[in-house]
Amino acid sequence: MSEMNKTFFAPQLYIKSGVTNIEFYIKAFGAIELRRWTNEDGSIHVAELSIDGAVFHLHEESLTSGSFSPERYNGTTTTIGLFVTDVDSIMSKAIAAGAIETSAAQDYDYGYRQGKIKDPFGHTWIIEKKK
């Protein structure tokens, strides 16, 4: 089965209107920006990024469709689980890039090493590895 015919998730994360800088994802996770659609003022309408082939999108929030950035309500309805080979290294990079650590990396009895961060746009990420 070719890559284009595989089923996969591509989360759509909402950001506040007016955002122009999404370097956090590049610095923290090594994301590659695949494409970007901008508004007339240069702010991001949609950006498509990839972390080691895992695609996700950043969308400008849309009040009319009920799609809000976590910052609007200081909360989130989704947590993104990012599986990596080195939890501690990625946690450190994310924090250095501007994330807030909400739970330090630790080993759990169910066989995972996990730590939790909140990115500068309010999205919650669990950085994890199955042991």
C-alpha positions, 0 to 999 in steps of 0.5 A, a space after each residue: 500500500 502506498 503512503 498516499 493510500 494509508 489511513 492516518 490521523 492529521 490533527 488540526 490544532 487551532 491557534 488565535 487569529 494574528 499568529 505569524 510565528 510557529 517556530 516553536 514546533 520546529 525548535 521543539 519537535 524538529 517539525 518541517 513546515 510543508 506548506 502555509 496559507 496566509 491572510 492578507 496581513 501575513 498571519 497564518 490561516 493554515 499551516 501544514 507541518 510534519 514531525 518525522 512524517 506525522 502530519 498535523 495542521 495549525 488552523 486559525 480559530 474560527 468563532 463561527 464554526 466553533 473551532 477555538 484555540 486553547 488560549 481563548 478559554 485557558 483549556 483544551 479538549 485534546 491532548 496530543 500524544 507524541 511518541 519519540 525515541 528519547 522523551 527527556 531530550 524532546 522534553 528539554 528541547 520543547 521547554 527551551 523552545 517555550 513550552 511549559 512543563 506540566 508533568 515531569 518525564 517519568 516511568 509508569 507501571 503500564 510500561 511507558 515513559 511520559 512527560 507532559 507540556 503545554 505549548 505556547 499556543 495552549 495545546 497539551 502534549 504528552 511526550 512518550 515512549 513505550 518501554 
